[in-house]
Amino acid sequence: MREYKLTIGDRKYCVEIKETSLHSIRAVVNGKEKVVHIDEIKNIREKIHIPHHDSPVEQNNTITKVPTPPVGASSIGSPIPGQIKSVVVKVGDTITAGQKLASIEAMKMENDIKAAHAGKIKLVLISVNDLVDQDQTLFELE
C-alpha cells in the first residue's frame, strides 16, 4: 500500500501500511509487523489531487470507531486483539464448555480461545492469520 520514512526525535522509522480499516491499521515498522487499534481519528487532513486543478485541496474529516456487535450467548468473541494462529472447529461441530476453538497470538504469546458454554457451531467468521479486535465476534452458535 503506502510506505513512509519518518524521523521522530533522532530515531528513523520505515513504515509500510499493509491494511487499514475503521478499527485498526496493520503496518510493518522497521521490518516488524504491528497492529494499531483505532479509537478515534480527528482532524484528518488529506491532500486530494483533483484533475485540472493547480494545487491539492485539503479535506478535513473525523472518524469515530464503529462499535462491534455485542458478544452474547449465541456468539463467541475474541478476548484480546491479535492474530489468529489456528482454528480447530468447523461449521456443524458440537462443542462443550471449555473446549478449545482457536488460538490467538498477541505480543508474541499464544492463547487458546475456549467455549464458555456448550453449543453447535453455526458460523466460523475467522481464518488463520486474520487480525482481530478485542470483542470481535469469531464464532456464532446455533
C-alpha positions, 0 to 999 in steps of 0.5 A, a space after each residue: 500500500 503506502 510506505 513512509 520514512 519518518 524521523 521522530 526525535 533522532 530515531 528513523 522509522 520505515 513504515 509500510 501500511 499493509 491494511 487499514 480499516 475503521 478499527 485498526 491499521 496493520 503496518 510493518 515498522 522497521 521490518 516488524 509487523 504491528 497492529 494499531 487499534 483505532 479509537 478515534 481519528 480527528 482532524 484528518 487532513 488529506 491532500 486530494 489531487 483533483 484533475 485540472 486543478 493547480 494545487 491539492 485541496 485539503 479535506 478535513 474529516 473525523 472518524 469515530 470507531 464503529 462499535 462491534 456487535 455485542 458478544 452474547 450467548 449465541 456468539 463467541 468473541 475474541 478476548 484480546 486483539 491479535 492474530 489468529 494462529 489456528 482454528 480447530 472447529 468447523 461449521 456443524 461441530 458440537 462443542 462443550 464448555 471449555 473446549 478449545 476453538 482457536 488460538 490467538 497470538 498477541 505480543 508474541 504469546 499464544 492463547 487458546 480461545 475456549 467455549 464458555 458454554 456448550 453449543 453447535 457451531 453455526 458460523 466460523 467468521 475467522 481464518 488463520 492469520 486474520 487480525 482481530 479486535 478485542 470483542 470481535 465476534 469469531 464464532 456464532 452458535 446455533 
